[in-house]
Amino acid sequence: MDRIQDLISYRDDIYTCNRTRCGFCREECPVYRVNRYETYSCRGKMLVARGLMEGLLEPSKEMAEMLERCLLCGYCQARCALKNMEIITALRQKMVQKGFVTQTHLENTSQIIKKGQLFDAQPLVKRQGEIPFYIGCLYRSRPKELSTLFSVLERLDIHPHVGEEACCGYIVEATGFSHEFEEAQIHCKENLAVKKDSVILSLCPTCTITLKEKYGLPVQHAILAVHQRLKEPEIVRKIKPLNFRATYHDPCHLGRMLGILEEPREILQRLGVDIVEMVHNRYFSTCCGGGGGLRAVDDSLSIEIAKNRVRDAFDVGVEMIITACPTCESTLLRASGRLSNQIEKFIDVRSLWDLLDQSLSG
């Protein structure tokens, strides 16, 4: 009975997918593009969901491993009217409930619940400013990048107020630990530096979508504040044009899910960057390979997915990919290094914040 109860609210979506089998989600799914197994596509997962709902299938280790090889990137949902991501997350939760848990995901969840952070040795960062800021685990673990970010913001007259933080818990829920996510939310809310009637600015796209949708908080990605400030005449006078060609990679959470598509491109244009679009761009951008906890369970698959994204940039004749997500930056840069011998070219990967720093320093 519990099988049915977990998936019953998605019955219509599951049967609609099973009956139509349109396949719009399949061919460009980043995972399917690498391994070519139907079950790893969204359409295949919907068949598994039906099997569980009707009692024809039982949860298993193999099923859990298949579900873990999903980026939760939302590409399938962008191509579809169904609630694909919710169903896949519900399936992951079912695997955890039945005890089919990957040790790495378990350890990460435990780390977040016990210490309030995903990474060890994160320096405590505090700043007194006007605007509440949420940094997120990944940027807190990269003090050099964080220093660059704060430098850019200060030069744009954006003054962050930063206190203690606890992890937003995205990866806890994404990997199926629904009850533990509720606990992570409690810890996160206790440490949020919120000022009355003020929007929280955030740096990580994943943290932004989590705080916005799961916490219901008035949160905005900092790149939107930067976009507005770059329109001011006194800021425009500080810009040193960079004058080169590059492509822009839309992070899944920032672009597809938060709808922040044109603002990064307009910032780059103001910095004097000639943008060449990849085939997969904006709402239909494909994932870097670092989403949904995939790197923790199948690093080789993550690398191959990232290589495909770097190939997309190579195909349009650029030598640099620019992005606004720390996960995308590190994942694509690693793949670019491994791909360089095959394509006889190194495609550099840069953060939008680095280019802002470079231009405004001039």
N, C-alpha and C positions, 0 to 999 in steps of 0.2 A: 504493500500500500504506500510506503514512503517514497518508492520510486515514482509513483504517479503524482503524489502530492507535490513533490519538488518541481515537476515539469508541467503540471496540469495547466498552469496559467499561460503557458506558451503553446498549448495544444494546436491552436489555429495556425500559428506561425510555422510550427514544425511540419504539420500536414501540408500547408501551402507549399513549402519548399520541396517536400517529398513528391508532391503531385506534379508540380510544374517542372522541376529539374532544369531550370533555364540555363544555369551555368555561368551567368554574368559575373559571379564572384570568383570563379575558379581560376581562369587562365593567368590572371595577373596577381593572384594571391602570392606574396613573396615566398611562402613556404612551399606551396605547390609548384612554383616556378623552378625550385631547386630539386625537390624529390619526386615530383610527378605522381604521387600516390593520391587517389581520389579521397581516401579517408581523411587525409590531412587538410583538405580544402574545407571550406565552410559547408558546402553541400554534403560532403561526406560526414561531417560531424552531425548534421541534421538527421541523417539516417541513423547514426548511433543514438541520438537523443530519442528518436522514435522507438528504437529497439528497447531502450531502458524504460521509456514511458509505458510501453505495452508489455513489459516483462519478458521480452524475447531475448534480451541480453542481460548479463550480470556485470557489475563493476569488476574490473580486473586491473592488474599491474600494467598489462599491455595497453588497455584503454586509457589509463592515467598517463602513460608515457606519450601516447598520441596527443592527448589534450594539452600536455605541457609544451608540445611543439607547435604552439600557436603564439603569435606576437600580440594578440589583442589590439592590433593596430587599427582596426575599424575599416580596412579597405573593403572587406566583404559587405559591411553595412552601408558603405557609401554607394555600392552598386545595387543595393537591395532596399526594399521597404520593410523588411522584417527585423526583429530584435535579435540579431545574430549574436552580438557581443554579450548580451544578458544571458542568452541560452548557454553559450560556451562557458561563461563564468559560473552559471548554475551547475553545469556538468562537472567543472573542476571542484566545486564545493561538495558535490556528491562523492567524488573520489576521496577527498579528505575525510569526509564522514565515515567512509567505509575502510579507512586506514591505509589507503594507497597514497603514501606521502613520500616525496623525494626529500632526502636528508638535508640537502642544501636549503630548500625552501623552509623546512622546519627550523633549521638553525637561524636563518635570516629572520623568521617570524619571532623566534625566541629572543634574538638580539634586540629587535625593535621594542618588544614588550618590556624587557628587563632594563634596557639602557636608553630607550627613547631615540635610538639612532641606528642606521643600517651599517655604518662603517665605524671602525675603531679609530681612536686617536684623532677625533675631530676637535679642533681648537674651539674654545668658547669665544664667540664673536658678539660683542655688544657695542652699540653705537647710539648716541643720543641725537635724535633728529625729529623732523616734523611728520614724516609719513611712516605708518606701521609697515614693516617689511618681514616677509617670510623667505628665508634663504633656501632651505631644503638640504637634505643629507649630502647630496652629491657635491654641490657647490661648497658646503662646509668642509668637505674633505679635500678641497683644492684651494688652499689659501692664496696661492699666487693669482689664480683666475679671479677669485673673489676680490682681491685687492684691485685688480684691473676694473672690475665691475663698479666698485665703489668710487674709483677715481673718475670713471666716465660719468656716473650719476652726479657727483659733486660738481663737475665742470658744467653740467646741464642744470645746475641749481635745483637738483632733486636730492633731498637730505633724508636718508633712511633712518628710521628708529628701529633698532634691532635688540631684542632681548634673548633670553633662553628659548630654545625650541625643542620640540619632540617631533619625531618623524610623522608625516601625514598618514603613513600606513598603507599607501597605494599597493605596494607589492604584497602586503599581507592579504588583502582582499583579492587581488588579481590572481594569486596562486591558490585560492580556494579556502582560506582560513577566515571564514565569515565571523565566527564568534570572537576570535582574536582581534579582528579588525575593529570591533566595537570597543574593545579594551584599548587599542591603540588610539582611537578617536578621543577617548577620555583623557589620556595623557597629553595628546596634542593640544586639545582645547585648554587644558590647564596652563600651558606655557605660551599661548599665543599672545603676542604684544598687540592688542587691539585698542584703538582709541575710539571713543564714541563718535558716531556719525562720520567715520573715516573709512575709505577704501584701503584694503591691504594690498600692497604691491608684492608680487612674488617673482622669482627668477627662473624656477624650473617649470617647464610646461606641464609635466606630470603632476607636480604638487599643485599647480594652479587649477587644473581640471578637477583634482580630488577635493581640494578645499571648496571649490565652487559648487560641485554637484553632490558630493557626499556629506559636506558639512553645512552647505547652504550659506556660506560666508560671502560678504561683498569683497571679492578678491579680483585683482586685475593683473595680467602679466606686465612686468615693468617695461617691456618693449613698446607698449602703447603710450606710456608716459614719455618715453624717449621720442617717439614719433611726433607727439604734440610739441615737445620742446624744440625740436629741430625746425619747426615752422617759424620760430621767433627770430626777428631780424638780428638781435645781438648774438644769437647762437650761430646763425647762418654765416656771419662774418668770421667765425672761428674755424670754419670747416676748410681743411686742406684737401682738395680733390685727389683721389687715389688713382684714377685713370687707368683701370685695367678691366679685362673681361673675366667673368666668372659665372657660375650657375648657383642658384639658391635651392637648397633642399628643405622642403617643408616638413618639420617634425609632425608626427601623427597627432599628438595631443595639442600642439599649438595651432596647427593649420586645420586639419579635418575636424577636430572636436571642439576647438575654441573659436574657429572661424577667423583666426588672425593670419590672413593670407597676403593681403596687399601691403599692409604696413611695413613689414620687413623689406619688401621690394622697394617701396618708396624711400625708406631710409637709405638703402644701398644706392639708389639713384641720386639722392642728395649728396652722398659721399663720392660720387663720380665713378660708380661701378656700372659697367655695361653688362646687363644681365642677359644670359642666354638660357632659355628654358629647356629643361629636359622633357622627354616625352611624357613622363609621369610627373605632373606638377599640380600644385594647389590642392584642391579637394581630393584629387586622385593620385597624389604623391604616394610612392611606395615606401615601406618602412626601412629603416637603416639596418634592421636585424637585431636591435638591442632591446626590443619591447617585450612586455608580458612575462618576464622572468626567463626567457629562452636561453640567454647566455649562461645561466647557472646550471642548466641541464644538458645543453647540447651546443657547446661552443663552436664546434666545426660547422654546424648548420647556420649558426648566427654569422659566421665569417663568410660563408658562401652567399648568404642573402645580402650582406653588406657589399660583397664584390659585385653583385649584379647592379647595385645602386651606383657604385663607382663607375661601372661600365656605361651606365646611362649618361654620366657626365662626360666620359671619354668620347662617346658617340656624337656629342654635340661640339666637340673640338675645344673644350676649355681645359685649363690646367689647375682650376681651383673650385672647390665646393665650399659654399658658405652656409652656415646653419645657425640656429638660435637655441639649440638644445645641447646640454653637456653630454648626454648619452649618445646622441647622434654624432657629435663631433669625435668622441673617442672611438666609437665603433667603426665609423667610416674611415678614420685615419688609419686605424689598425689594418683594415681590409685593403686600403689603398697601397700600403707598404707591401703587403703580400701579393698584390696583383701586379705591381709595377714591372716585374720581370716578364710577365705574360704579354702585357700591352706595350712594353718598352717605353713607358712614361709613368712618372709619379704624379698623381693628382693630389695636390695639397688640399687639406681640409682646415678651414679657419672658422672661428667663432665670429659672429656679427659684432659681439662686444669688443673683440680684438681690433676689428677694423674701425669701430667708433673711436677707440683709444688712439689708434694710429692717426686717424684724420684730425681729431680734436687736439692732439698733442702738437700738431703742426701749426 
